[in-house]
């Protein structure tokens, strides 16, 4: 990554002291594991990640409800590694103090590689370490969820929940090329109907853009990719200046811990236990619907248990939520019995149906003098000046990040003949059971690709070098291209009865040849972008993949197999759908066979969507909170 550690050191130097931007009031002081175990909770949330913090904070707003959160990580407020947008996760991803450091098992269809799978291990979860992008998928994609979860799981059913979580900056405008005056005017008129302005998470545009950003947008426009002035309005395709979760007033990341948590930390009924890991959920009853009565957790070398009277809510994230279910006796009974775990509820869908966005990249070395974020790597004097400016008034290059995204249906980057070839490959569907989530999802994806109505691919333009080695003094530009609706389906399951051991994660990347073939077409298209004006006027040479006259499809396939990577968007491991379709949760997100255990995180997504997923995860938390409040009010009256 481009960011140099000395920048963080500069921020604590006498000339540039990093000033805390977030304050929290903690009325209880630090809750110990022993003290926490003695509290009788109404709602107990397992995992203080993006969804867990948002949901727990909203529930705690009801003073009559005692709410607890058990989180394995620490509270890292005012940590420059997290807060400073210019760091963009380069100091936290792959750092065990912030990242769970998960990885896949060797992927036989991806050069037998073990692929890193970053996940945030702090209060706030991956909202603390992600790339800050804030966006939504197209309405068609959310509407497909209604086929699995009912009418409330749709674009219109989720829109209010999306708006509740966000506070869109009203004072900024979108400077990207390709937006007409009329289109800009219409976008402004639409904002009150599609965006939120009073939620905890601040969404804003960048303040500064390098010249190559405009050049790339105009090049994409020449290839038929229109600039979308309001992608959050239900049609997400086109080139977008994506919103970012940056609080412009303070120049810091806006994430679950610094907003939802800190706005509610003063509440006497809100308790968050840190550095403690849940090992299993406790149940009563043995037939029909079992009742979650609490959880068991480990802190240090000690094991504790704690009680919940109303609900236990599992928000441990897409990898650990299925792991905890299986360790607790909920899952495929064959897997459970293999490890000596008594099956309480036989749910074969637990840990199945994994989908993840897989990306490949193209990188160019730019001509001398072209400005990019690489200047922070190349020019120590300039980096020191920016650090001092940031510490002084929270402005400058460290408050910005990359924000150019293009979401493309197939017709944007392949010919009609090639599109037919790809569809033929996709239509060679595996033999899924007739009534299964996999079959239903595959049919939806086939329809999307056949009608070409949603984005098949995302391009992310970076004004920086991404693939080493990077030459000293040189500037780079990179495009990461990823498949949004992969045909490859993986799984996550326990590998032992030790809750502290990571689960066995097998995404089965590129196991369906459709995915690999599509990524080859992505590389070809991106290389064409790099060779076209006006962007090409900034390019000195292409560095990745190494370009040659003899470059063949087989060469590109090998590049895909050996160089693809993920972007923290795994979904569907405890999916919402009907029980007989191997679903795990119902439309209220309660686990089948239980009375009061819910799942609230990205693992309930029934099908992958073409967007950066954090905004949708916050919306799910908001939706469930509204549902719980409605149930409480009904009981009262």
N, C-alpha and C positions, 0 to 999 in steps of 0.2 A: 504493500500500500504506500501511497505517496506521502503520508503524514509523518513527520519526523518527531521522535520523542522529545527533542530539545525544545519544541514549541510549548509543550506542557511545562517544562522546566522554566521557560521564560515567563510563563504566566504566574509563577510564584517567586519571581525575582523581585528585588527592591523596586525596579523601574516599572514593573507591571504585575501588581498583585491581583489575583483572581478574587473578586468580591462576590460573596454569596448572593444569589438572585432569588432563592426560594427559602421561605421560613415556614416551619410547622410548629404548632403548639402541641406538646405531648403531656396531657394532664396526668397520666399515670406514671410518668417516667418510663423506664424500660421494663416491660412485662417479662418476667422470667418464665421458663418452661413450667416450673412447679406452680407458680401463681396462676398461669393460664389454665392449667389442668383443673383447678378448683372452681373455675367460673362455669356456670350453667348457661349455655348459649341457646338462643332461639335459632340462629342461623350460623352454621359453621362452614366457612369456605376453605377448600383445600387448594392452596396455590394463590399467591399474591401477584399474578401476572397481569397482563393487559385487562382481561375480562374480570379476573378475580378482584382486583383492586376497584375497578369501576363499579361492579355489582355490590361489593361490600360497602363501599362508601355511600352509594345510593340507599341501600337498606338501612344503614345507620342513621340516615336522616329521620327515620321514624324512631323517636326517643323511647318508645315502648319495647323496641326490639333490641336484644343484646346480640351483637354481631362479632364474630371472631374470624380471623384469618390466620392460617398456618403457612408460613413462607420459608423456603429453604435458604434463600439468599439474604442479603443485607439491604438496609435502607441507605442509599448512596446519594442523598441530596447534595447539591452543590459540588458535585464531582465533575471536574472539567472534562474527563474522559467521556462522560455521558452528555453533559450540558452543551458543550461547544459544537455548533453545527458543522464547523469546518473540520472537525475530527472525523465525522461520518463513520463511526464505528471501527475505525482502523486500530484504535487502542483497546477495544473491548472484545471484539469478535476474536476468538482464539485465546482469550485471556481467562483463565479459570476463576478469577475473582468476579467476573461478570457473566461468563458464558458456561452453560452446562457441558460444553465440549462433546456433544454427542457426535457419533459418526455411524455411517451405515456399515453393514457387513460387506465384504468384497462383492462388487457388482459384476456379475459374470458378463453382462451385456455392455459394460462400460469399462473395458480393459482391465477387469478384475480389480478396479480401484475401490478403496475405502473412502467414501465421500464425506467430508465434514458437514455437519448439520447444526449450525449455530442456534442457540436458544438462550434468551436472557435469564440469568440466575441472580436477579436482584428484585427488590420490590418494584413492581411495574413491568417485570418480565421483558419480553422482546420489544415493547414500546420504548425501552431505555437504550436499546442497542441497534435498532433497525436503521434503515437509510432515510427515515423522516418523511417518506412519500405518503400523501393523504389523498385517497381517491376511492371511487366506486366503480363497480362493473356496470354494464348496460342493463337496462330494466328487463330485457329478455332473459338474461341469465338469472336474475333474482326471481323472476316469475316461474322459472323452471323448478325452483325450490318448492313451490306450492304443490307440485305433483307428489312430493314426498312428505311435506309437513302440513298441508292444508292452506287455505286462502290467506291466512295471516302471514305466511312465509312467502312474501312476494314483494315486488318493488314498492307498491303502495302500502303494503303491510309493514315494511321496514323503514320507509322514508322518514316518518316522524322520529323514529328511534335514532336514525342517522343524524338528524338535525339536532336532537337533544344533546349529543355528545360534543358538538363542535361550536366554535366561535370563529366565524370567518372574518378576516380583516376587511373592513368596509372602505378603507381609505386607499387601497392599492388598486392598480389597474394592470392588465395583462399586456405587456409590450411586444408579444411575439408577432413576427410577420405572418401575413395571411389572414388576418382578422379585419374584415371591413368595418367601416364606421357603423353601418346598420346592424351587423352581427354583434358588435360590441355593445351597442345600445340595447339590443334584444336580450343579450346575456345579462346585463345589469338589471333589466326589468324582471328577469326570471329568478334572480337570486333569492328574493324573499320567499319564494315558493319551493325552492329545492335545498337551500342551505340554512344552517343554524347560526345564530349570532350571540347566543347566551350560554353555550355549553362550556365545559371545563377545558377541552382541548382546542388550542389556538391553531388555526390553519391560515397560512399566509403565502404570498409570493416572495421570491427572492428580490433583493434590492439591486444586486449587481449581476451582469451577464457578460461573459467574454464574447468577443467578436465572432468566434467560431460557432457559438450557439445560434446566432441569427443565420450564419452561413449554412449550418446543418438544417435548420428549419426550412429555409428557402429551398435547399436541395431536395428535401423530402416533399415539399410542395410541388416541385417540378415532376416528381415521380407519382403524382396523383394522391398524395397523402395530404388532405386538407387540414388546416389548423382549426382545432375545435375550441371555441371560446368558453364553453361551459360543459366539460365532460362529466361533471357530477350531476347533470340534469337527466340522465337516463340513456343517453347515447354517448358511449365512452370512446368510440373509435376515432381515429385521426391522430394528428400531432397535438400534444398538449403541453402546456407549461404547468406541470402538476403542482398542486398545493403541497406545502411542506408543514410539518408540525413544529414550527419555529415561532416562539413568542418574540416578536420584533421589538417590543418595548424593553425587554431585558436581554435580548440576543441569545436566548437559550432554547434548548429542546423543550417542547411541551409534551409531557408524557404522563402515564397513569399515576405515578407516585407524586410527581410535583404538582399535580392538579387535583384529581379526584381525592387522593389520600390527604394531601395537605389542607384541602378545603374542609375536611371532616375530622382531622386528627384530634381536634379539641373535644370531640363528643365523648361523654363519660361511658356511653354504651358501645363504644367501638374499640376493639382490642386486636392488635396485630402482633403475632409472635414471629420473630425472625430467627434465622439460623436453626430451623427445626424442620424435619422432613417427615411427612406422613408415610407410615408404613402399611396401613390398611384401614379400611372403613369397618366399623363395628355394627353388627346387625342383631335384631331380635326377630323371632319367628322363624319357622322352617318350611312353611307351605303357603301357597298363594302369594300374597304380597309381603315380602320381608320389609322390616322397618329399620332405617339407618338411625342408630342411637348416638353415634359419635365417631371419633376416629382415634387411632393409636398413632403416636408420633415419637420420633427420636430426636433428642437434643443432647449433643455431646455423646456420652456413653449411656445415658439414661433413657428409658422407655416410659412414656406417659400415655394416659388416655384422657379424653375430655368428652363431655356430653353435649348433644344438641337435641332440643325438644321439638323443633319444627322441621328443619331440613338440614341435610348435609349437601353441599353444592361442590361438585368436583370441577375445578378450574386449573388443573395441573398442566395443561398444554397438550398438544397433539401427540407427544410421545409418552408422557407420563400418566395421562389420564387412562389410557387402556391398560398400562402397566399396573396402576393402583387397583383398577377394577378386577383384573385377573388375580392379583395377590389377595383380594378380598373375597374371592369366590364367585365372581361374576364374569362369564366368558364362555368360550368353547369348552365344554366339559372334558373333551379328550385332552386338550392342552392342560387344563387344570389338574386332571388326574395324573398326568405325566410327572408333575412336580409335587404330587402328594397333597394338593389343595382340595378341600371338600367343595364341590360345586353347590352353590346356593341358588344361582339362576343360570340356566344354560342359555347363553346368548352367543351363538357362533359368529355374529357380526363384529364383536369386540376385537379391535386391532386390525381389522381387515379394511380393504377399499382405499388404501392410502393413495393420494394423488399429490404431486408436487410440481411446481413450475421449474423446469430445467433449462438452463441458459448456456449459450456459447458466446464467444466474443471475437470481435475484430478490432485490432488496434493499429493506429498510425502514428509514426513519428512525424512531428510537424516541422515546418521551416523555422529557421532561427528567428527569434523575436516574436513569435506568436504567443499570446498570453493564454495561460491555463492555470489551474490550481497547482500545477507542478512548480510554479514560482516559489511556493512555500517550502518545497523540497530543495530547490536549486539556489535560492538567494537568502542566506542567513540574515543579512541586514534587513531585507524587506520583511522576512518572517518575524524578526524581533520588533519591527515597527508596527506590524499588524497585531502582534500580541499585546503591545503596549496600548495601542488604540482600542483594542477590544476590552482590555481590563479597565481602561479609563471611562469609556462611554458606551460599551457594548455595540460598536459599529465596526465596519470594515469587512474584509474578505472572510474572516473567521465566522461571520454570522450567516454565510450563504453556503449552499451546496448545489449539486447538479439537480436539474428539475425537468429536463426534456425527455418526454416519453411519447412513443407512438404505438398505438394499438391498431393492428392491421388484420382485416379479414383476408382470406386467401387470395382474392382477386387483386389485392394491392401489390402482391410480390411474386406471383407465379402465373404462367400462361394458362389458358383454358385447358389445353391438352395435359399440362402437368397437373392441374387441379383434378382432372379426371383420373389420372394415374394415382394420385394420393388418395382419392376417395375409394378407388379399387383396393388399395392396400388396407385402408381403414375398415372397409366392409368385410374383410376376412376376419370376422370377429371370433374370439375364442368361444368355446361352448359353455356359456354362462347358464346357470339354472334358470328356467322360464320365469319364475317370480322371484327376482333378486334385484338388489340395488345395482349390482354391476350391470345387469342386462338393461335395466331401465335407463341408467346413466349413459351407457354406450349408445343406446338408441337416440337419446337426446343429442349427444355429441355428433352422431352421424347426421342428424337433421340440421344441426347448426352449420356443419361444414358443407353439407349439400346445398343449403339455401344461402350460405355465405352471409349470415346475418349478424354474427358476433365476431369479435377478434379471435383470430387463431394464434397470433404471435404478438409479443410486446418487444419493442426496442427501447433500450435505455441509453441515452447519450451521456457520456462522462467527459468532462473537460479536464482530463488527467490521465496519467498512465495507470494501467490496472494490472498488466501482465509483466512480471520481471523477466529479464533484467532491464532496468531503466537507466539510460545513459545520464551521467551527471551533466547538468546544464541544458538538457533537452526537454521539450514539451511534447505532450502526447494528447491524442483523443482516442476514445474507445466507445464502441457500441456493443452492449450486451443484448443478445436476442434470445428470447425464451418462448417455449411453447406453453400456451395458456390452458389448453384442454388436452392434457396428455392421455394417450391410450394405455400406457403402462400403469399397472396397478400393483401396489405393494402392501406391506403389512408391518405391524409392530406387535411383538409378544414378549412375555417374560422369558428370560433365559435361566433364571434361578428363582429361589424363594427369597433371596436377599433384596429387600427394597432399595438398598443403597447402591446396588449394581445397576448400570444402565440397561434398558431393555434391548432386545434384539431387533434392530431396525433394518428392514429389507425393502427399500423403495422399488426394487426391480427396475431401476432406470434403464430406459431404452430397450426393455424386453419386448416391446411391440415395435416392429420396424417402422411403423408410421411415424413415431416420434423422431427417430434418427433421420429418416428421409426428410421430414419437415425442417429439421435443424440444418441439414445440408442446404436446403433452399434458402433458409434465412441467411446463412453465410454468403451465399452467392449474391443475394439481394444487397446485403450490407456492403459487400465489396464493390458493387455497382454504385452505391451511394458515394463511397469514398473516391471513386474515379470521376465523379460528375461535379461540374461547377454549380454553385460557387464554392462549395466546401473543398473541392480538389485543389483550389488555388493555395490552400494553406498546408497541403500535405507534401512532405518530403519523401516518405516511403511507408509501405505497409510492413508492420513487424509481426503481426499475428493474425491469421496463420501466415507463415512464410509464403510469400507470393512467388510463383514461377510460371513460366509458359506451359509447363507440363502438369500443372495442377489438375487433378482428375477428381471425379466424384468419389472414388475410393480413397483418395488422399483426404478429402473433406470428411468422409465418414470416419476415418481413423482419428481425425482431429476432434470430431464430436465425441467419439468413444473415450478419448484420452483427456479431453479438456473441459467437458461440461461440468457445471456446478449449479447449486441451488441458491434461492433468495429468501429463505425463511417463510414459506407459505404452505406448509403441509396441512392437509385437511382430511376429513371424512372417516377417521378411525373409530368413531362412535356415532355414526351418522343418524340423523333424523330421517326416519321413514317407517313404513308399516312394519310391525313385528314379523309378519310372515315373509317379508322381503329382506330378512336378515338385518333389520333395523335395530338400533340400540336404545334410542330415546324416542318418545312420542312427541306430539306437537307442542307440548309444554316443556319439553326437554327433560322429562322424568324418565329414568331408566326403567325399561320394561321389567316387570316382576318385583319392583320396589314401590313403596308407598311415598317415599319422601327423599329420594336421592335424585338430584338433577346434575346435568353436565352443562357447563356454560364456558365454552371456549371454541376454537376453530375446528376441533375434532368433530363437531356436529354438522359441519357443512356437508350436505348430501352430494354436491358436485362442485368441482373447481370453478372458479370465476376469474375473469380476466381483469385483475386489478391487484394493487397492493392491499393486503387484506386487513390492516389494522383498523381502518374505519368501520369495516363490517363487524369485526370482533367487538368493538365498543358498542355498536348498535345492538348486537345480540344481548350484551349485558344490560343495556337500557330496556330492551324489550322484556326480558325476564323479570326485571325489577318491577316494571309496570304490571306484569301479570301477577306477581306476588302481592303487590299492594291491592290490586283488584280483588284477589281472593280474601285478603284480610278484611277489606271493607265489606264484602259480602257476608262474611261470618259475623261481623259486628251488627249488621242490620237484618 
